[in-house]
Amino acid sequence: MSDTPEQPASESAPRALRIRFVDGERPHLFWLATSERDKITFKVLSKRDRQSRIVVLVVEDAGRARRVLAHRSLPLDVPSGWLSQWVARLERDLMVRFRCYDLRHVQTKEEWVRTVKALGWLRDSEGEDS
């Protein structure tokens, strides 16, 4: 397995990670970091999808300018800690400190909306986009 998600993200990569609960998708682990120097927020977002994969999206968010840096699907049985180790390397490369949010407990759209509201992440589409 490669050390990094596919680079660069393809034109077909989504601009946000949409969680489709009705299709069996669930949030997984999210990491957020802000570069104080550049005022850029970096997001590593992951979800479990209905094909038993972990979908990972790496986003650079500078205000209204959002850019997908990487997008990849991994098998659900990816070695334990692989994604966390990859995020630690990304942290060093970007010179930021990521904070991890374990969202694997979220099982319904209602729980998702409550969670993103509590974290201050709610966007205009009822918390489906992150």
SULMO-V769864 format. One record per residue. N is the residue number from 0. RES is the residue in one small letter. OMEGA is omega in whole degrees, 0 to 359 (NA if undefined). Layout:
n-><N | N>
res-><RES | RES>
omega-><OMEGA | OMEGA>
This chain:
n-><0 | 1 | 2 | 3 | 4 | 5 | 6 | 7 | 8 | 9 | 10 | 11 | 12 | 13 | 14 | 15 | 16 | 17 | 18 | 19 | 20 | 21 | 22 | 23 | 24 | 25 | 26 | 27 | 28 | 29 | 30 | 31 | 32 | 33 | 34 | 35 | 36 | 37 | 38 | 39 | 40 | 41 | 42 | 43 | 44 | 45 | 46 | 47 | 48 | 49 | 50 | 51 | 52 | 53 | 54 | 55 | 56 | 57 | 58 | 59 | 60 | 61 | 62 | 63 | 64 | 65 | 66 | 67 | 68 | 69 | 70 | 71 | 72 | 73 | 74 | 75 | 76 | 77 | 78 | 79 | 80 | 81 | 82 | 83 | 84 | 85 | 86 | 87 | 88 | 89 | 90 | 91 | 92 | 93 | 94 | 95 | 96 | 97 | 98 | 99 | 100 | 101 | 102 | 103 | 104 | 105 | 106 | 107 | 108 | 109 | 110 | 111 | 112 | 113 | 114 | 115 | 116 | 117 | 118 | 119 | 120 | 121 | 122 | 123 | 124 | 125 | 126 | 127 | 128 | 129>
res-><m | s | d | t | p | e | q | p | a | s | e | s | a | p | r | a | l | r | i | r | f | v | d | g | e | r | p | h | l | f | w | l | a | t | s | e | r | d | k | i | t | f | k | v | l | s | k | r | d | r | q | s | r | i | v | v | l | v | v | e | d | a | g | r | a | r | r | v | l | a | h | r | s | l | p | l | d | v | p | s | g | w | l | s | q | w | v | a | r | l | e | r | d | l | m | v | r | f | r | c | y | d | l | r | h | v | q | t | k | e | e | w | v | r | t | v | k | a | l | g | w | l | r | d | s | e | g | e | d | s>
omega-><180 | 178 | 184 | 172 | 181 | 181 | 343 | 179 | 180 | 177 | 182 | 179 | 180 | 177 | 179 | 178 | 181 | 179 | 181 | 183 | 181 | 178 | 178 | 179 | 179 | 175 | 180 | 178 | 176 | 173 | 178 | 176 | 177 | 174 | 181 | 182 | 185 | 183 | 179 | 175 | 176 | 181 | 170 | 187 | 177 | 177 | 172 | 181 | 186 | 177 | 180 | 176 | 169 | 179 | 183 | 178 | 176 | 187 | 170 | 186 | 179 | 183 | 180 | 180 | 181 | 182 | 177 | 180 | 182 | 180 | 182 | 172 | 181 | 175 | 181 | 181 | 176 | 183 | 182 | 177 | 182 | 183 | 178 | 178 | 178 | 179 | 178 | 177 | 178 | 178 | 179 | 182 | 183 | 182 | 177 | 177 | 179 | 171 | 183 | 175 | 179 | 184 | 182 | 179 | 184 | 184 | 181 | 178 | 179 | 177 | 180 | 180 | 178 | 182 | 182 | 176 | 180 | 180 | 180 | 183 | 188 | 176 | 188 | 180 | 175 | 174 | 179 | 179 | 178 | NA>
